[in-house]
Amino acid sequence: MIETYLICGYIGSTLFTVNLMPQLYKMYKTKKVQDISYGWQLSYFGATTFSMIFAFHTPYPHLKIGLTVEMLNILAMMYLKRMYSPTREVLPKE
């Protein structure tokens, strides 16, 4: 029988995994990224990295899968921030 704490772990992992997807979608559609700070992104990336180190030393696959998807989400967000930032330098066309 599955223990209650494992069910909570799976639910929490799933919620963390999908938590950035609405923001990613909004950033992609509106191309507005000014309200997302680089400091928050780096902090989130660092927290995810340290959590992944922990997760890969545990026997729980939901942590590994969830944090891997979460890492991809924050990397995508960092990419969109860089791509759509109004202060991004554009090279002159030749």
N, C-alpha and C positions, 0 to 999 in steps of 0.2 A: 504494500500500500504506500502511495506517495505521501510524504509528510507535508504538513501545512507550510513549513518554511520553504520547501522546494517550490511549491505552487506560487508562493509570494515572490520568490526569486525569478521564476519564469515571467510572471506578470510585470514585475518591476523592470526586468531586462527588456521586455517587449516595449513597455512604455518609454524607456530611455532611448531605445532604438528608433522609434517613430517620432520622438519629440521634436526634432529639428526639421523634419520633412516639410511641414507647412511653411516654415520660415524660408527654407530653401526654394520652395515653389514660388512664394511671393517675391523673393529676391530675383528669381529667374524671369518671372512674368513682368514685374514693374521696372526692373533694372535699377532700383533704388536701394543703395547699400550704405548710405551715410549714417544711419542710426546704429549700425553694427560696428562696435569698436574692435580694433586690432588687439587691444589688451584683453578683452573678454574672450576673443577667439584663441589667443595664445594660452590663456588660463584654462580654457575648456580643453584645448589640445593636450596641455600638460597633465590635467587631471585624467583624461582618457588614456594617455600613455602609461601613467603610473598604475591605473586600474587594470590595464591590459597585462602589465608585468605580473600583477597579483593573480589575475584570472588564469594566466597560462601556467600557474603553479597550483591550481586547484583542479579537482576532477569534474567541475560543472561546465558542460558544453554551452549552456545558455549564456553564461558570462562571456565566454570566448566569442561566440557568434554575435551577441548583442554589442559588445564593445568594438568588434571589428567593423560592424556596420556603422556604429557611432563615429568611429575614427574616419571612415569614408565620408560620412555626412559633414563633419567639421572641416575636412580637407576640401570638400566641394564648396562649402561656405566660404572658406578662405580664398579659393580660386575665384568665385563669383565676386567677392569683395574687391579683389585685385583687378578683375576684368572690368567691372562696372564703376569703379571709383572715379569720381569726376576729376580728381587730381592726377589721374594716370597720364603719363606722357605719351603722346602720339608722335610717331616719327613722321617727318614730312614725306610726302609722296614724291618720287623721282620721276 
